[in-house]
Amino acid sequence: MKLGWIGLGAMGNPMAFNLIKAGFALNIYNRTSSKIQNLKSLGANSFDNIKELVKNSEIIFLMLSNGESVREVLTSKNGILDSLSENKIIVDMSTISPLDSKEFYSLVKEKNCDYIDAPVSGSIGAAIAKQLIILVGGEEKAKEICKPYFEALGRATIDFGENSNGTSAKLSINMLLGVFTQAMAESITFSQKLGLDKEKVLEMISLSGMNTPLFQAKKESFSRNEFPSAFALELMSKDLGLLKQMIDNCNLNLPLSEISNETYLKAKEQGFGKEDMAAVIKTVKENNK
């Protein structure tokens, strides 16, 4: 089938790269042309506008930064909805609100096309190494058609059933991601306030039952106090904001998630948004001077 890809940023570019390397022909569009040169060199067919990409593609993947960006490419003049013909599939791999996912599903179905929500668990390194976990919601036939492409992008695909369940799953796992990372930051800050050697504390965590792949991924950043972005803090803050929206919508009481939302939001406001999410430790330390 003819594939199209919209959104070639830090995550989208290596994911599109892996589809091409797996042997799939790919049409691409990105507002910033400098981000597509590596893909063009591999044979990707670049389009100057969304309308032409959609007309020339049967399955269109979206990997965009937020729900507003997805809404724009879907509903703008000469956007996806204006350009769809029957029986095409939209695969939205962006992390957005389940409420938005349901709305976008309805808009696409009105065009007699399918919409799958398929956000991913994993950051840039996992995208490059094809180690993403794809979290899928949508209609069975469309999910079955897309299975070979998901296999080219990640190490596992988990089918959560109906539309919007994939996005709900993504917020669930990112709840843990945000809370765990803040907890690590607080433990390190606490131990340093009590005069413990940071490197020995990091060694202790590594050798204990509290060791996790996440801790190992962030350990060097905590050690050096340098935070090159694998998953930007501003994106973690965005996801926790979506989570807060759903907590309120469902009338839930989840205090750890709400506290983490406040902490990451403050960290973003303090100017740490472009750094890795582990830079939340800077805010934790600021709060405890």
C-alpha positions in Angstrom: 0.0 0.0 0.0 1.1 3.6 -0.5 2.2 5.2 2.7 2.3 8.8 3.7 4.0 10.4 6.8 3.3 13.8 8.3 5.5 15.0 11.1 9.2 14.4 10.9 10.6 15.8 14.1 12.8 14.1 16.7 10.5 11.0 16.9 8.9 11.0 13.4 12.1 11.2 11.4 13.7 8.0 12.8 10.4 6.2 12.6 9.9 7.1 9.0 13.5 6.1 8.4 12.8 2.7 9.7 9.8 2.2 7.5 11.9 3.0 4.4 14.7 0.7 5.6 12.1 -2.1 6.0 11.4 -1.7 2.3 8.2 0.4 2.3 7.9 3.2 -0.2 7.0 6.4 1.7 5.6 9.8 0.8 6.6 12.5 3.3 5.6 16.0 4.2 7.0 18.3 6.8 6.7 22.1 7.2 10.5 22.3 7.8 12.2 21.0 4.7 15.6 20.7 6.3 14.2 17.8 8.4 13.5 15.6 5.4 16.8 15.5 3.5 18.0 12.2 5.0 14.7 10.6 4.1 14.8 12.0 0.5 18.3 10.5 0.1 16.8 7.1 1.0 14.2 7.5 -1.7 11.3 9.0 0.1 8.9 11.0 -2.1 8.6 14.5 -0.8 5.4 16.6 -1.2 5.1 20.4 -0.8 1.6 20.2 0.6 -0.7 17.9 2.6 -3.3 17.7 -0.1 -1.0 16.1 -2.6 0.5 13.7 -0.1 -3.0 12.5 1.0 -4.1 12.0 -2.6 -1.1 9.9 -3.3 -1.2 7.8 -0.1 -3.6 5.0 1.2 -2.4 5.1 4.8 -1.3 8.4 6.4 0.8 8.3 9.5 0.8 11.4 11.8 3.5 12.0 14.4 2.9 15.5 15.7 3.7 17.2 19.0 0.1 17.8 20.3 -3.6 17.7 19.6 -3.7 21.2 18.3 -1.2 20.3 15.6 -3.2 17.2 14.7 -6.4 19.2 14.5 -4.6 21.7 12.2 -3.4 19.2 9.7 -6.8 17.4 9.7 -9.2 20.4 9.5 -7.3 23.2 7.8 -8.1 24.2 4.2 -6.5 21.7 1.9 -5.7 19.6 4.9 -6.3 15.9 5.4 -10.1 15.9 5.6 -10.4 18.1 2.6 -8.3 15.7 0.6 -9.5 12.2 1.8 -11.1 9.8 -0.5 -12.9 6.7 0.7 -11.3 3.7 2.5 -8.0 5.4 3.5 -6.5 5.0 7.0 -5.2 7.7 9.3 -2.8 6.3 11.9 -2.3 9.0 14.6 0.9 8.2 16.5 0.9 11.5 18.4 0.3 11.7 22.1 -3.0 13.5 22.5 -6.1 13.6 24.7 -8.5 10.6 24.4 -11.2 13.1 24.0 -9.5 14.6 20.9 -8.9 11.0 19.6 -12.6 10.3 19.7 -13.4 13.5 17.9 -10.8 12.9 15.2 -12.1 9.4 14.8 -15.6 10.7 14.1 -14.4 13.4 11.7 -12.5 10.8 9.7 -15.3 8.2 9.7 -17.6 10.9 8.1 -15.3 10.6 5.1 -15.8 6.8 5.1 -12.2 6.3 6.2 -10.6 4.7 9.3 -8.7 6.4 12.1 -6.4 4.5 14.4 -4.8 6.0 17.5 -1.3 4.4 17.9 0.9 6.4 20.2 4.2 4.9 21.3 6.0 4.2 24.5 9.7 5.0 24.1 11.9 8.0 23.4 14.3 8.9 20.6 16.7 6.1 21.3 14.0 3.5 21.1 12.6 5.0 17.9 16.1 4.8 16.3 16.6 1.2 17.5 13.1 0.0 16.5 12.3 -0.7 20.2 9.1 1.3 20.5 6.0 -0.2 22.0 3.0 0.8 19.9 -0.3 1.2 21.8 -3.2 0.8 19.5 -6.9 1.6 19.5 -9.3 1.4 16.6 -11.3 -0.9 14.3 -10.0 -4.4 13.7 -9.7 -4.4 10.0 -7.6 -1.2 9.9 -5.4 -2.5 12.7 -4.7 -5.7 10.9 -3.8 -3.9 7.7 -1.3 -1.7 9.7 0.3 -4.6 11.6 3.4 -5.0 9.2 4.2 -1.3 9.6 3.9 -1.4 13.4 6.3 -4.4 13.3 8.8 -2.3 11.4 8.6 0.5 14.0 8.8 -1.3 17.3 9.4 -4.4 19.3 5.8 -4.9 20.4 2.3 -3.8 19.5 -0.4 -3.9 22.2 -4.0 -3.8 21.0 -6.2 -2.0 23.5 -9.4 -2.4 21.6 -11.6 0.4 20.5 -10.7 4.0 19.4 -9.1 6.3 22.0 -7.9 3.3 24.1 -4.4 3.6 22.7 -4.2 7.3 23.8 -5.6 6.3 27.2 -2.9 3.7 27.6 -0.2 6.2 26.6 -1.3 8.6 29.3 -1.4 5.7 31.8 2.3 4.8 31.1 3.4 8.4 31.1 1.8 8.9 34.4 4.3 6.4 35.8 7.1 7.9 33.8 6.5 11.4 35.2 5.9 10.3 38.8 8.9 7.8 38.8 11.3 10.4 37.5 10.2 13.0 40.0 10.5 10.4 42.8 14.1 9.7 41.6 14.9 13.4 41.7 13.4 13.8 45.2 15.4 10.8 46.5 18.7 12.2 45.2 17.9 15.7 46.5 17.0 14.3 49.9 20.2 12.2 50.2 22.4 15.2 49.2 20.7 17.4 51.8 21.6 14.8 54.4 25.2 14.9 53.2 25.4 11.7 51.3 27.8 11.3 48.3 25.7 11.4 45.1 27.7 8.8 43.3 27.3 6.3 46.1 23.6 7.0 46.2 23.3 6.3 42.5 25.3 3.1 43.0 23.0 2.1 45.8 19.9 2.6 43.7 21.5 0.7 40.8 22.2 -2.4 43.0 18.9 -2.3 44.8 15.4 -3.5 44.0 14.6 0.1 43.0 16.8 -0.2 39.9 14.9 0.1 36.7 15.7 0.6 33.0 14.4 4.2 33.4 16.8 4.9 36.3 19.7 3.5 34.2 18.7 5.7 31.3 18.7 8.8 33.5 21.6 7.9 35.8 24.3 9.6 33.9 22.3 12.8 33.6 21.7 12.9 37.3 25.5 12.2 37.9 26.7 15.0 35.5 23.8 17.3 36.1 23.5 17.6 32.4 20.2 16.8 30.6 20.5 16.3 26.8 16.9 15.6 25.7 15.8 12.1 25.1 12.2 13.1 26.0 11.8 16.8 26.5 10.5 18.1 29.8 8.0 20.3 28.0 6.5 17.2 26.4 6.3 15.5 29.7 4.5 18.5 31.1 2.1 18.5 28.1 1.3 14.8 28.7 0.7 15.4 32.4 -1.6 18.3 31.5 -3.6 15.9 29.4 -3.6 13.4 32.2 -4.9 16.1 34.6 -7.7 16.9 32.1 -8.8 13.3 32.1 -8.5 13.0 35.9 -10.8 15.9 36.2 -13.1 14.5 33.5 -13.4 11.2 35.3 -13.6 12.8 38.8 -10.6 10.9 40.1 -8.4 11.6 43.1 -4.8 10.8 42.0 -2.6 13.1 44.1 0.8 11.9 42.9 -0.1 12.6 39.3 -1.4 16.0 40.2 1.7 17.0 42.2 3.9 15.8 39.3 1.8 17.9 36.9 2.5 21.0 39.0 6.2 20.2 39.3 6.8 19.7 35.6 4.8 22.8 34.8 6.9 24.8 37.1 10.1 23.4 35.7 8.9 24.3 32.2 8.1 27.9 33.4 11.6 28.0 34.9 13.1 27.5 31.4 14.0 23.8 31.5 11.4 22.7 28.9 13.9 21.9 26.1 16.1 19.7 28.4 15.4 16.1 29.2 12.5 15.4 31.6 15.1 14.4 34.2 15.9 18.1 34.5 12.9 18.2 36.8 15.5 17.6 39.5 16.6 21.3 39.1 13.1 22.4 40.2 13.1 19.9 43.0 16.4 21.4 44.2 15.1 24.9 43.8 12.1 24.1 45.9 14.4 22.9 48.7 17.1 25.6 49.0 
